[in-house]
Amino acid sequence: MYTGKILESMKRLEATRGERLHQEIPLLSPDDRQSLLEGFHPDYKEAIFRTLKVGPSKGERTPKEFADVFEAYSAIDPARFDLSIVDRDVDVLVVGGGGAGAAAALVAQEDSAIRTPSWRRVESRERTRRTTRLRSTIWM
């Protein structure tokens, strides 16, 4: 089941267990902690960050992969949607009737974020990827 290398490592671990149980490991000083973070933690690696060029977070630094997603062109064809026509005017729109969507709707109602609660249920077709086993439903 285990490779030879793992078995060898397990033997060394067992052989030194008694010694390590009584070993005292000194705490790091604040400067040493900072040095360790700067040397190994990804949040301290300047090469992985870049500044956002557009959007509400313009000027903030974020990992390059996130920046690429945030600044990407939309996958939605703007020619297919006329955003000057408002189909629904809502205070809160909850998309999804799973655990998170239901909780969001309840909290919005409790916090009076919805002036006049009017719920409209819109069924979605079954989806294969859900994080909860509840039926996917939209309540507006």
QUIGIWO-V662365 format. One record per backbone hydrogen bond with DSSP energy under -1.0 kcal/mol. CO is the residue of the C=O (numbers start at 1). NH is the residue of the N-H. Records with the same first field share a line. If there is no record, write none. Layout:
CO->NH + NH
This chain:
3->7
4->8
5->9
6->10
7->11
8->12
9->13
10->14
11->15
12->16
16->20
17->21
29->33
30->34
31->35
32->36
33->37
34->38
35->39
36->40
37->41
41->44
42->45
45->48
46->49
48->64
50->62
52->59
55->58
57->60
60->52
62->50
63->67
64->68
65->69
66->70
67->71
77->80
78->81
82->85
98->102
99->103
100->104
101->105
102->106
103->107
104->108
105->109
106->110
107->111
108->113
109->112
120->140
122->138
136->124
138->122
